Amino acid sequence: MANAASMREEAETIAVKALGFVAADPELLPRFLAITGIEVHSIRQAAGEPGFLAGVLQFI
């Protein structure tokens, strides 16, 4: 059974991939930005925060 640290790492990996998916989609990205209120230039920094990544998964 996977430990908590490896499960968290796997969840973060999935969320980062989901963020890449959203960022690459010309229809989803503007909607994501509008709903979250985040600025494009702030995404990279926010991606390091678990709460933001959880929000990305909720958006998907």
mmCIF file as Biopython writes it, N, C-alpha, C and O atoms, coordinates in Angstrom:
data_model
#
loop_
_atom_site.group_PDB
_atom_site.id
_atom_site.type_symbol
_atom_site.label_atom_id
_atom_site.label_alt_id
_atom_site.label_comp_id
_atom_site.label_asym_id
_atom_site.label_entity_id
_atom_site.label_seq_id
_atom_site.pdbx_PDB_ins_code
_atom_site.Cartn_x
_atom_site.Cartn_y
_atom_site.Cartn_z
_atom_site.occupancy
_atom_site.B_iso_or_equiv
_atom_site.auth_seq_id
_atom_site.auth_asym_id
_atom_site.pdbx_PDB_model_num
ATOM 1   N N  . MET A ? 1  ? 0.844   -1.184 0.000   1.0 0.0 1  A 1 
ATOM 2   C CA . MET A ? 1  ? 0.000   0.000  0.000   1.0 0.0 1  A 1 
ATOM 3   C C  . MET A ? 1  ? 0.890   1.249  0.000   1.0 0.0 1  A 1 
ATOM 4   O O  . MET A ? 1  ? 1.912   1.296  0.685   1.0 0.0 1  A 1 
ATOM 5   N N  . ALA A ? 2  ? 0.497   2.227  -0.756  1.0 0.0 2  A 1 
ATOM 6   C CA . ALA A ? 2  ? 1.284   3.452  -0.877  1.0 0.0 2  A 1 
ATOM 7   C C  . ALA A ? 2  ? 1.184   4.273  0.406   1.0 0.0 2  A 1 
ATOM 8   O O  . ALA A ? 2  ? 0.141   4.315  1.059   1.0 0.0 2  A 1 
ATOM 9   N N  . ASN A ? 3  ? 2.288   4.920  0.747   1.0 0.0 3  A 1 
ATOM 10  C CA . ASN A ? 3  ? 2.251   5.770  1.930   1.0 0.0 3  A 1 
ATOM 11  C C  . ASN A ? 3  ? 1.690   7.141  1.566   1.0 0.0 3  A 1 
ATOM 12  O O  . ASN A ? 3  ? 1.508   7.459  0.391   1.0 0.0 3  A 1 
ATOM 13  N N  . ALA A ? 4  ? 1.421   7.943  2.585   1.0 0.0 4  A 1 
ATOM 14  C CA . ALA A ? 4  ? 0.788   9.240  2.374   1.0 0.0 4  A 1 
ATOM 15  C C  . ALA A ? 4  ? 1.631   10.155 1.491   1.0 0.0 4  A 1 
ATOM 16  O O  . ALA A ? 4  ? 1.087   10.883 0.660   1.0 0.0 4  A 1 
ATOM 17  N N  . ALA A ? 5  ? 2.938   10.128 1.659   1.0 0.0 5  A 1 
ATOM 18  C CA . ALA A ? 5  ? 3.810   11.000 0.868   1.0 0.0 5  A 1 
ATOM 19  C C  . ALA A ? 5  ? 3.757   10.643 -0.610  1.0 0.0 5  A 1 
ATOM 20  O O  . ALA A ? 5  ? 3.712   11.533 -1.460  1.0 0.0 5  A 1 
ATOM 21  N N  . SER A ? 6  ? 3.761   9.362  -0.925  1.0 0.0 6  A 1 
ATOM 22  C CA . SER A ? 6  ? 3.720   8.978  -2.339  1.0 0.0 6  A 1 
ATOM 23  C C  . SER A ? 6  ? 2.345   9.245  -2.939  1.0 0.0 6  A 1 
ATOM 24  O O  . SER A ? 6  ? 2.236   9.570  -4.122  1.0 0.0 6  A 1 
ATOM 25  N N  . MET A ? 7  ? 1.293   9.110  -2.131  1.0 0.0 7  A 1 
ATOM 26  C CA . MET A ? 7  ? -0.051  9.418  -2.622  1.0 0.0 7  A 1 
ATOM 27  C C  . MET A ? 7  ? -0.186  10.911 -2.902  1.0 0.0 7  A 1 
ATOM 28  O O  . MET A ? 7  ? -0.799  11.310 -3.892  1.0 0.0 7  A 1 
ATOM 29  N N  . ARG A ? 8  ? 0.387   11.733 -2.027  1.0 0.0 8  A 1 
ATOM 30  C CA . ARG A ? 8  ? 0.338   13.179 -2.224  1.0 0.0 8  A 1 
ATOM 31  C C  . ARG A ? 8  ? 1.114   13.567 -3.485  1.0 0.0 8  A 1 
ATOM 32  O O  . ARG A ? 8  ? 0.657   14.388 -4.280  1.0 0.0 8  A 1 
ATOM 33  N N  . GLU A ? 9  ? 2.280   12.968 -3.652  1.0 0.0 9  A 1 
ATOM 34  C CA . GLU A ? 9  ? 3.099   13.257 -4.830  1.0 0.0 9  A 1 
ATOM 35  C C  . GLU A ? 9  ? 2.358   12.870 -6.111  1.0 0.0 9  A 1 
ATOM 36  O O  . GLU A ? 9  ? 2.394   13.602 -7.101  1.0 0.0 9  A 1 
ATOM 37  N N  . GLU A ? 10 ? 1.696   11.732 -6.086  1.0 0.0 10 A 1 
ATOM 38  C CA . GLU A ? 10 ? 0.935   11.291 -7.257  1.0 0.0 10 A 1 
ATOM 39  C C  . GLU A ? 10 ? -0.229  12.243 -7.544  1.0 0.0 10 A 1 
ATOM 40  O O  . GLU A ? 10 ? -0.501  12.562 -8.702  1.0 0.0 10 A 1 
ATOM 41  N N  . ALA A ? 11 ? -0.911  12.691 -6.498  1.0 0.0 11 A 1 
ATOM 42  C CA . ALA A ? 11 ? -2.017  13.639 -6.672  1.0 0.0 11 A 1 
ATOM 43  C C  . ALA A ? 11 ? -1.514  14.959 -7.250  1.0 0.0 11 A 1 
ATOM 44  O O  . ALA A ? 11 ? -2.160  15.539 -8.122  1.0 0.0 11 A 1 
ATOM 45  N N  . GLU A ? 12 ? -0.372  15.434 -6.774  1.0 0.0 12 A 1 
ATOM 46  C CA . GLU A ? 12 ? 0.200   16.674 -7.296  1.0 0.0 12 A 1 
ATOM 47  C C  . GLU A ? 12 ? 0.595   16.516 -8.758  1.0 0.0 12 A 1 
ATOM 48  O O  . GLU A ? 12 ? 0.410   17.438 -9.553  1.0 0.0 12 A 1 
ATOM 49  N N  . THR A ? 13 ? 1.131   15.369 -9.114  1.0 0.0 13 A 1 
ATOM 50  C CA . THR A ? 13 ? 1.504   15.106 -10.505 1.0 0.0 13 A 1 
ATOM 51  C C  . THR A ? 13 ? 0.278   15.140 -11.407 1.0 0.0 13 A 1 
ATOM 52  O O  . THR A ? 13 ? 0.315   15.723 -12.491 1.0 0.0 13 A 1 
ATOM 53  N N  . ILE A ? 14 ? -0.792  14.526 -10.966 1.0 0.0 14 A 1 
ATOM 54  C CA . ILE A ? 14 ? -2.038  14.526 -11.743 1.0 0.0 14 A 1 
ATOM 55  C C  . ILE A ? 14 ? -2.561  15.951 -11.892 1.0 0.0 14 A 1 
ATOM 56  O O  . ILE A ? 14 ? -2.996  16.342 -12.976 1.0 0.0 14 A 1 
ATOM 57  N N  . ALA A ? 15 ? -2.522  16.724 -10.815 1.0 0.0 15 A 1 
ATOM 58  C CA . ALA A ? 15 ? -3.020  18.095 -10.860 1.0 0.0 15 A 1 
ATOM 59  C C  . ALA A ? 15 ? -2.175  18.972 -11.781 1.0 0.0 15 A 1 
ATOM 60  O O  . ALA A ? 15 ? -2.717  19.811 -12.501 1.0 0.0 15 A 1 
ATOM 61  N N  . VAL A ? 16 ? -0.869  18.790 -11.767 1.0 0.0 16 A 1 
ATOM 62  C CA . VAL A ? 16 ? 0.005   19.568 -12.659 1.0 0.0 16 A 1 
ATOM 63  C C  . VAL A ? 16 ? -0.285  19.217 -14.116 1.0 0.0 16 A 1 
ATOM 64  O O  . VAL A ? 16 ? -0.295  20.096 -14.978 1.0 0.0 16 A 1 
ATOM 65  N N  . LYS A ? 17 ? -0.518  17.944 -14.391 1.0 0.0 17 A 1 
ATOM 66  C CA . LYS A ? 17 ? -0.885  17.539 -15.755 1.0 0.0 17 A 1 
ATOM 67  C C  . LYS A ? 17 ? -2.227  18.142 -16.147 1.0 0.0 17 A 1 
ATOM 68  O O  . LYS A ? 17 ? -2.411  18.556 -17.291 1.0 0.0 17 A 1 
ATOM 69  N N  . ALA A ? 18 ? -3.163  18.193 -15.208 1.0 0.0 18 A 1 
ATOM 70  C CA . ALA A ? 18 ? -4.467  18.803 -15.476 1.0 0.0 18 A 1 
ATOM 71  C C  . ALA A ? 18 ? -4.309  20.294 -15.767 1.0 0.0 18 A 1 
ATOM 72  O O  . ALA A ? 18 ? -4.979  20.832 -16.648 1.0 0.0 18 A 1 
ATOM 73  N N  . LEU A ? 19 ? -3.429  20.956 -15.033 1.0 0.0 19 A 1 
ATOM 74  C CA . LEU A ? 19 ? -3.168  22.372 -15.277 1.0 0.0 19 A 1 
ATOM 75  C C  . LEU A ? 19 ? -2.596  22.574 -16.674 1.0 0.0 19 A 1 
ATOM 76  O O  . LEU A ? 19 ? -2.976  23.515 -17.371 1.0 0.0 19 A 1 
ATOM 77  N N  . GLY A ? 20 ? -1.695  21.704 -17.084 1.0 0.0 20 A 1 
ATOM 78  C CA . GLY A ? 20 ? -1.150  21.776 -18.441 1.0 0.0 20 A 1 
ATOM 79  C C  . GLY A ? 20 ? -2.228  21.592 -19.488 1.0 0.0 20 A 1 
ATOM 80  O O  . GLY A ? 20 ? -2.218  22.259 -20.523 1.0 0.0 20 A 1 
ATOM 81  N N  . PHE A ? 21 ? -3.156  20.692 -19.223 1.0 0.0 21 A 1 
ATOM 82  C CA . PHE A ? 21 ? -4.277  20.456 -20.133 1.0 0.0 21 A 1 
ATOM 83  C C  . PHE A ? 21 ? -5.131  21.718 -20.265 1.0 0.0 21 A 1 
ATOM 84  O O  . PHE A ? 21 ? -5.487  22.121 -21.372 1.0 0.0 21 A 1 
ATOM 85  N N  . VAL A ? 22 ? -5.452  22.330 -19.138 1.0 0.0 22 A 1 
ATOM 86  C CA . VAL A ? 22 ? -6.265  23.553 -19.145 1.0 0.0 22 A 1 
ATOM 87  C C  . VAL A ? 22 ? -5.520  24.673 -19.863 1.0 0.0 22 A 1 
ATOM 88  O O  . VAL A ? 22 ? -6.102  25.384 -20.681 1.0 0.0 22 A 1 
ATOM 89  N N  . ALA A ? 23 ? -4.244  24.828 -19.559 1.0 0.0 23 A 1 
ATOM 90  C CA . ALA A ? 23 ? -3.454  25.910 -20.153 1.0 0.0 23 A 1 
ATOM 91  C C  . ALA A ? 23 ? -3.318  25.769 -21.660 1.0 0.0 23 A 1 
ATOM 92  O O  . ALA A ? 23 ? -3.188  26.769 -22.365 1.0 0.0 23 A 1 
ATOM 93  N N  . ALA A ? 24 ? -3.346  24.547 -22.160 1.0 0.0 24 A 1 
ATOM 94  C CA . ALA A ? 24 ? -3.181  24.311 -23.595 1.0 0.0 24 A 1 
ATOM 95  C C  . ALA A ? 24 ? -4.488  24.434 -24.368 1.0 0.0 24 A 1 
ATOM 96  O O  . ALA A ? 24 ? -4.479  24.438 -25.599 1.0 0.0 24 A 1 
ATOM 97  N N  . ASP A ? 25 ? -5.591  24.532 -23.673 1.0 0.0 25 A 1 
ATOM 98  C CA . ASP A ? 25 ? -6.893  24.585 -24.341 1.0 0.0 25 A 1 
ATOM 99  C C  . ASP A ? 25 ? -7.357  26.039 -24.464 1.0 0.0 25 A 1 
ATOM 100 O O  . ASP A ? 25 ? -7.582  26.697 -23.448 1.0 0.0 25 A 1 
ATOM 101 N N  . PRO A ? 26 ? -7.502  26.550 -25.693 1.0 0.0 26 A 1 
ATOM 102 C CA . PRO A ? 26 ? -7.862  27.954 -25.880 1.0 0.0 26 A 1 
ATOM 103 C C  . PRO A ? 26 ? -9.270  28.311 -25.395 1.0 0.0 26 A 1 
ATOM 104 O O  . PRO A ? 26 ? -9.584  29.491 -25.238 1.0 0.0 26 A 1 
ATOM 105 N N  . GLU A ? 27 ? -10.111 27.323 -25.158 1.0 0.0 27 A 1 
ATOM 106 C CA . GLU A ? 27 ? -11.443 27.602 -24.618 1.0 0.0 27 A 1 
ATOM 107 C C  . GLU A ? 27 ? -11.471 27.475 -23.095 1.0 0.0 27 A 1 
ATOM 108 O O  . GLU A ? 27 ? -12.138 28.254 -22.414 1.0 0.0 27 A 1 
ATOM 109 N N  . LEU A ? 28 ? -10.751 26.501 -22.572 1.0 0.0 28 A 1 
ATOM 110 C CA . LEU A ? 28 ? -10.762 26.275 -21.122 1.0 0.0 28 A 1 
ATOM 111 C C  . LEU A ? 28 ? -9.960  27.317 -20.350 1.0 0.0 28 A 1 
ATOM 112 O O  . LEU A ? 28 ? -10.380 27.748 -19.276 1.0 0.0 28 A 1 
ATOM 113 N N  . LEU A ? 29 ? -8.822  27.721 -20.881 1.0 0.0 29 A 1 
ATOM 114 C CA . LEU A ? 29 ? -7.957  28.633 -20.128 1.0 0.0 29 A 1 
ATOM 115 C C  . LEU A ? 29 ? -8.661  29.939 -19.764 1.0 0.0 29 A 1 
ATOM 116 O O  . LEU A ? 29 ? -8.626  30.326 -18.596 1.0 0.0 29 A 1 
ATOM 117 N N  . PRO A ? 30 ? -9.298  30.636 -20.705 1.0 0.0 30 A 1 
ATOM 118 C CA . PRO A ? 30 ? -9.974  31.881 -20.317 1.0 0.0 30 A 1 
ATOM 119 C C  . PRO A ? 30 ? -11.075 31.656 -19.274 1.0 0.0 30 A 1 
ATOM 120 O O  . PRO A ? 30 ? -11.283 32.489 -18.391 1.0 0.0 30 A 1 
ATOM 121 N N  . ARG A ? 31 ? -11.766 30.541 -19.382 1.0 0.0 31 A 1 
ATOM 122 C CA . ARG A ? 31 ? -12.820 30.234 -18.406 1.0 0.0 31 A 1 
ATOM 123 C C  . ARG A ? 31 ? -12.204 29.983 -17.026 1.0 0.0 31 A 1 
ATOM 124 O O  . ARG A ? 31 ? -12.708 30.471 -16.015 1.0 0.0 31 A 1 
ATOM 125 N N  . PHE A ? 32 ? -11.113 29.219 -16.999 1.0 0.0 32 A 1 
ATOM 126 C CA . PHE A ? 32 ? -10.417 28.948 -15.739 1.0 0.0 32 A 1 
ATOM 127 C C  . PHE A ? 32 ? -9.950  30.255 -15.099 1.0 0.0 32 A 1 
ATOM 128 O O  . PHE A ? 32 ? -10.117 30.458 -13.896 1.0 0.0 32 A 1 
ATOM 129 N N  . LEU A ? 33 ? -9.373  31.128 -15.897 1.0 0.0 33 A 1 
ATOM 130 C CA . LEU A ? 33 ? -8.891  32.408 -15.376 1.0 0.0 33 A 1 
ATOM 131 C C  . LEU A ? 33 ? -10.043 33.247 -14.835 1.0 0.0 33 A 1 
ATOM 132 O O  . LEU A ? 33 ? -9.916  33.876 -13.784 1.0 0.0 33 A 1 
ATOM 133 N N  . ALA A ? 34 ? -11.160 33.258 -15.547 1.0 0.0 34 A 1 
ATOM 134 C CA . ALA A ? 34 ? -12.316 34.045 -15.115 1.0 0.0 34 A 1 
ATOM 135 C C  . ALA A ? 34 ? -12.916 33.502 -13.819 1.0 0.0 34 A 1 
ATOM 136 O O  . ALA A ? 34 ? -13.270 34.267 -12.922 1.0 0.0 34 A 1 
ATOM 137 N N  . ILE A ? 35 ? -13.025 32.193 -13.731 1.0 0.0 35 A 1 
ATOM 138 C CA . ILE A ? 35 ? -13.635 31.584 -12.546 1.0 0.0 35 A 1 
ATOM 139 C C  . ILE A ? 35 ? -12.744 31.728 -11.318 1.0 0.0 35 A 1 
ATOM 140 O O  . ILE A ? 35 ? -13.230 32.026 -10.228 1.0 0.0 35 A 1 
ATOM 141 N N  . THR A ? 36 ? -11.450 31.518 -11.490 1.0 0.0 36 A 1 
ATOM 142 C CA . THR A ? 36 ? -10.534 31.560 -10.345 1.0 0.0 36 A 1 
ATOM 143 C C  . THR A ? 36 ? -10.091 32.973 -9.997  1.0 0.0 36 A 1 
ATOM 144 O O  . THR A ? 36 ? -9.735  33.250 -8.852  1.0 0.0 36 A 1 
ATOM 145 N N  . GLY A ? 37 ? -10.111 33.864 -10.976 1.0 0.0 37 A 1 
ATOM 146 C CA . GLY A ? 37 ? -9.652  35.221 -10.742 1.0 0.0 37 A 1 
ATOM 147 C C  . GLY A ? 37 ? -8.140  35.363 -10.756 1.0 0.0 37 A 1 
ATOM 148 O O  . GLY A ? 37 ? -7.612  36.434 -10.457 1.0 0.0 37 A 1 
ATOM 149 N N  . ILE A ? 38 ? -7.446  34.301 -11.098 1.0 0.0 38 A 1 
ATOM 150 C CA . ILE A ? 38 ? -5.981  34.343 -11.129 1.0 0.0 38 A 1 
ATOM 151 C C  . ILE A ? 38 ? -5.507  34.995 -12.429 1.0 0.0 38 A 1 
ATOM 152 O O  . ILE A ? 38 ? -6.152  34.871 -13.470 1.0 0.0 38 A 1 
ATOM 153 N N  . GLU A ? 39 ? -4.398  35.675 -12.353 1.0 0.0 39 A 1 
ATOM 154 C CA . GLU A ? 39 ? -3.787  36.282 -13.528 1.0 0.0 39 A 1 
ATOM 155 C C  . GLU A ? 39 ? -2.846  35.269 -14.175 1.0 0.0 39 A 1 
ATOM 156 O O  . GLU A ? 39 ? -2.263  34.431 -13.486 1.0 0.0 39 A 1 
ATOM 157 N N  . VAL A ? 40 ? -2.699  35.343 -15.483 1.0 0.0 40 A 1 
ATOM 158 C CA . VAL A ? 40 ? -1.843  34.402 -16.205 1.0 0.0 40 A 1 
ATOM 159 C C  . VAL A ? 40 ? -0.435  34.377 -15.619 1.0 0.0 40 A 1 
ATOM 160 O O  . VAL A ? 40 ? 0.148   33.307 -15.447 1.0 0.0 40 A 1 
ATOM 161 N N  . HIS A ? 41 ? 0.109   35.543 -15.315 1.0 0.0 41 A 1 
ATOM 162 C CA . HIS A ? 41 ? 1.487   35.605 -14.823 1.0 0.0 41 A 1 
ATOM 163 C C  . HIS A ? 41 ? 1.652   35.021 -13.413 1.0 0.0 41 A 1 
ATOM 164 O O  . HIS A ? 41 ? 2.780   34.835 -12.956 1.0 0.0 41 A 1 
ATOM 165 N N  . SER A ? 42 ? 0.559   34.733 -12.727 1.0 0.0 42 A 1 
ATOM 166 C CA . SER A ? 42 ? 0.628   34.187 -11.369 1.0 0.0 42 A 1 
ATOM 167 C C  . SER A ? 42 ? 0.475   32.674 -11.305 1.0 0.0 42 A 1 
ATOM 168 O O  . SER A ? 42 ? 0.639   32.080 -10.239 1.0 0.0 42 A 1 
ATOM 169 N N  . ILE A ? 43 ? 0.164   32.050 -12.424 1.0 0.0 43 A 1 
ATOM 170 C CA . ILE A ? 43 ? -0.125  30.616 -12.418 1.0 0.0 43 A 1 
ATOM 171 C C  . ILE A ? 43 ? 1.086   29.796 -11.988 1.0 0.0 43 A 1 
ATOM 172 O O  . ILE A ? 43 ? 0.950   28.876 -11.182 1.0 0.0 43 A 1 
ATOM 173 N N  . ARG A ? 44 ? 2.248   30.110 -12.503 1.0 0.0 44 A 1 
ATOM 174 C CA . ARG A ? 44 ? 3.445   29.314 -12.175 1.0 0.0 44 A 1 
ATOM 175 C C  . ARG A ? 44 ? 3.700   29.308 -10.668 1.0 0.0 44 A 1 
ATOM 176 O O  . ARG A ? 44 ? 3.971   28.255 -10.090 1.0 0.0 44 A 1 
ATOM 177 N N  . GLN A ? 45 ? 3.617   30.457 -10.040 1.0 0.0 45 A 1 
ATOM 178 C CA . GLN A ? 45 ? 3.842   30.530 -8.596  1.0 0.0 45 A 1 
ATOM 179 C C  . GLN A ? 45 ? 2.732   29.791 -7.844  1.0 0.0 45 A 1 
ATOM 180 O O  . GLN A ? 45 ? 3.009   29.057 -6.896  1.0 0.0 45 A 1 
ATOM 181 N N  . ALA A ? 46 ? 1.494   29.981 -8.259  1.0 0.0 46 A 1 
ATOM 182 C CA . ALA A ? 46 ? 0.361   29.340 -7.587  1.0 0.0 46 A 1 
ATOM 183 C C  . ALA A ? 46 ? 0.406   27.824 -7.715  1.0 0.0 46 A 1 
ATOM 184 O O  . ALA A ? 46 ? -0.076  27.112 -6.835  1.0 0.0 46 A 1 
ATOM 185 N N  . ALA A ? 47 ? 0.979   27.329 -8.803  1.0 0.0 47 A 1 
ATOM 186 C CA . ALA A ? 47 ? 1.042   25.881 -9.020  1.0 0.0 47 A 1 
ATOM 187 C C  . ALA A ? 47 ? 1.849   25.169 -7.945  1.0 0.0 47 A 1 
ATOM 188 O O  . ALA A ? 47 ? 1.741   23.951 -7.801  1.0 0.0 47 A 1 
ATOM 189 N N  . GLY A ? 48 ? 2.643   25.894 -7.201  1.0 0.0 48 A 1 
ATOM 190 C CA . GLY A ? 48 ? 3.401   25.300 -6.112  1.0 0.0 48 A 1 
ATOM 191 C C  . GLY A ? 48 ? 2.601   25.152 -4.827  1.0 0.0 48 A 1 
ATOM 192 O O  . GLY A ? 48 ? 3.100   24.621 -3.835  1.0 0.0 48 A 1 
ATOM 193 N N  . GLU A ? 49 ? 1.361   25.621 -4.847  1.0 0.0 49 A 1 
ATOM 194 C CA . GLU A ? 49 ? 0.516   25.567 -3.664  1.0 0.0 49 A 1 
ATOM 195 C C  . GLU A ? 49 ? -0.522  24.455 -3.801  1.0 0.0 49 A 1 
ATOM 196 O O  . GLU A ? 49 ? -1.276  24.429 -4.774  1.0 0.0 49 A 1 
ATOM 197 N N  . PRO A ? 50 ? -0.565  23.540 -2.837  1.0 0.0 50 A 1 
ATOM 198 C CA . PRO A ? 50 ? -1.514  22.422 -2.927  1.0 0.0 50 A 1 
ATOM 199 C C  . PRO A ? 50 ? -2.973  22.868 -3.071  1.0 0.0 50 A 1 
ATOM 200 O O  . PRO A ? 50 ? -3.742  22.218 -3.777  1.0 0.0 50 A 1 
ATOM 201 N N  . GLY A ? 51 ? -3.359  23.948 -2.423  1.0 0.0 51 A 1 
ATOM 202 C CA . GLY A ? 51 ? -4.737  24.430 -2.529  1.0 0.0 51 A 1 
ATOM 203 C C  . GLY A ? 51 ? -5.094  24.829 -3.949  1.0 0.0 51 A 1 
ATOM 204 O O  . GLY A ? 51 ? -6.209  24.583 -4.408  1.0 0.0 51 A 1 
ATOM 205 N N  . PHE A ? 52 ? -4.157  25.438 -4.636  1.0 0.0 52 A 1 
ATOM 206 C CA . PHE A ? 52 ? -4.394  25.826 -6.026  1.0 0.0 52 A 1 
ATOM 207 C C  . PHE A ? 52 ? -4.552  24.592 -6.898  1.0 0.0 52 A 1 
ATOM 208 O O  . PHE A ? 52 ? -5.448  24.529 -7.740  1.0 0.0 52 A 1 
ATOM 209 N N  . LEU A ? 53 ? -3.686  23.617 -6.696  1.0 0.0 53 A 1 
ATOM 210 C CA . LEU A ? 53 ? -3.757  22.392 -7.496  1.0 0.0 53 A 1 
ATOM 211 C C  . LEU A ? 53 ? -5.068  21.655 -7.250  1.0 0.0 53 A 1 
ATOM 212 O O  . LEU A ? 53 ? -5.633  21.068 -8.172  1.0 0.0 53 A 1 
ATOM 213 N N  . ALA A ? 54 ? -5.551  21.681 -6.020  1.0 0.0 54 A 1 
ATOM 214 C CA . ALA A ? 54 ? -6.852  21.069 -5.727  1.0 0.0 54 A 1 
ATOM 215 C C  . ALA A ? 54 ? -7.950  21.797 -6.495  1.0 0.0 54 A 1 
ATOM 216 O O  . ALA A ? 54 ? -8.889  21.168 -6.983  1.0 0.0 54 A 1 
ATOM 217 N N  . GLY A ? 55 ? -7.837  23.108 -6.602  1.0 0.0 55 A 1 
ATOM 218 C CA . GLY A ? 55 ? -8.803  23.891 -7.366  1.0 0.0 55 A 1 
ATOM 219 C C  . GLY A ? 55 ? -8.781  23.555 -8.845  1.0 0.0 55 A 1 
ATOM 220 O O  . GLY A ? 55 ? -9.822  23.545 -9.503  1.0 0.0 55 A 1 
ATOM 221 N N  . VAL A ? 56 ? -7.599  23.279 -9.366  1.0 0.0 56 A 1 
ATOM 222 C CA . VAL A ? 56 ? -7.486  22.870 -10.772 1.0 0.0 56 A 1 
ATOM 223 C C  . VAL A ? 56 ? -8.259  21.576 -10.989 1.0 0.0 56 A 1 
ATOM 224 O O  . VAL A ? 56 ? -8.996  21.443 -11.966 1.0 0.0 56 A 1 
ATOM 225 N N  . LEU A ? 57 ? -8.090  20.630 -10.082 1.0 0.0 57 A 1 
ATOM 226 C CA . LEU A ? 57 ? -8.798  19.354 -10.213 1.0 0.0 57 A 1 
ATOM 227 C C  . LEU A ? 57 ? -10.304 19.540 -10.075 1.0 0.0 57 A 1 
ATOM 228 O O  . LEU A ? 57 ? -11.074 18.868 -10.761 1.0 0.0 57 A 1 
ATOM 229 N N  . GLN A ? 58 ? -10.730 20.437 -9.206  1.0 0.0 58 A 1 
ATOM 230 C CA . GLN A ? 58 ? -12.162 20.719 -9.086  1.0 0.0 58 A 1 
ATOM 231 C C  . GLN A ? 58 ? -12.695 21.325 -10.376 1.0 0.0 58 A 1 
ATOM 232 O O  . GLN A ? 58 ? -13.804 21.004 -10.803 1.0 0.0 58 A 1 
ATOM 233 N N  . PHE A ? 59 ? -11.922 22.189 -10.988 1.0 0.0 59 A 1 
ATOM 234 C CA . PHE A ? 59 ? -12.342 22.827 -12.232 1.0 0.0 59 A 1 
ATOM 235 C C  . PHE A ? 59 ? -12.548 21.806 -13.337 1.0 0.0 59 A 1 
ATOM 236 O O  . PHE A ? 59 ? -13.507 21.892 -14.103 1.0 0.0 59 A 1 
ATOM 237 N N  . ILE A ? 60 ? -11.649 20.845 -13.416 1.0 0.0 60 A 1 
ATOM 238 C CA . ILE A ? 60 ? -11.747 19.811 -14.448 1.0 0.0 60 A 1 
ATOM 239 C C  . ILE A ? 60 ? -12.970 18.973 -14.167 1.0 0.0 60 A 1 
ATOM 240 O O  . ILE A ? 60 ? -13.260 18.034 -14.909 1.0 0.0 60 A 1 
#
